[in-house]
Amino acid sequence: MQLQFSNKQIIWSSLLCFSAMAFPLTSQAITVQEVPNTRQVNNTWVTDNANILSDRMETPLNQMISD
């Protein structure tokens, strides 16, 4: 089986490879020590920074975890 590539495909593939090498993605990871302890910060177990949970939902979750 013979593969044929057009000049356009070769140019885009080369550009993609160059971009991956020239601009590598950096990790946004943090260490375990950098993760805040919510029990010490706001005295709760559940932390909802995305505001997905309502207060009515967070309160019972914190209570279940504490129990």
C-alpha positions in Angstrom: 0.0 0.0 0.0 1.5 3.3 -1.0 0.6 6.5 0.8 0.4 9.8 -1.1 0.5 13.1 0.7 -0.3 16.5 -0.9 2.1 19.4 -0.3 -0.6 21.0 1.8 -0.8 18.0 4.1 3.0 17.9 4.5 3.1 21.7 5.3 0.4 21.4 7.9 2.0 18.3 9.5 5.4 20.0 9.6 3.9 23.1 11.1 2.1 21.1 13.8 5.3 19.2 14.7 7.3 22.4 14.8 4.6 24.0 17.0 4.6 21.1 19.4 8.4 21.3 19.8 8.6 25.1 19.9 5.7 25.7 22.3 5.4 22.7 24.7 2.5 22.7 27.0 3.4 23.4 30.6 1.9 21.5 33.5 -0.3 23.4 35.9 0.0 20.7 38.5 0.6 21.6 42.1 2.1 19.5 44.9 0.1 17.9 47.7 1.6 20.4 50.1 0.2 23.3 48.1 -3.4 22.0 48.2 -5.3 24.0 50.9 -6.8 22.0 53.7 -10.4 23.0 53.7 -11.0 21.9 57.2 -8.4 24.5 58.4 -9.4 27.2 55.9 -13.2 27.3 56.1 -14.0 24.4 58.5 -15.8 22.3 55.9 -15.1 19.2 54.0 -16.7 20.1 50.7 -15.1 22.8 48.5 -17.1 23.8 45.4 -15.0 26.4 43.6 -17.1 26.0 40.5 -20.3 26.8 42.4 -22.0 23.7 41.1 -23.5 22.7 44.4 -26.0 24.8 46.3 -25.7 25.6 50.0 -28.6 23.2 50.5 -26.5 20.4 49.0 -23.1 21.3 50.6 -24.5 21.3 54.1 -25.8 17.7 54.1 -22.6 16.5 52.4 -20.4 18.1 55.0 -22.6 16.5 57.7 -22.4 13.0 56.2 -18.7 13.2 55.9 -18.3 14.5 59.5 -20.5 11.6 60.8 
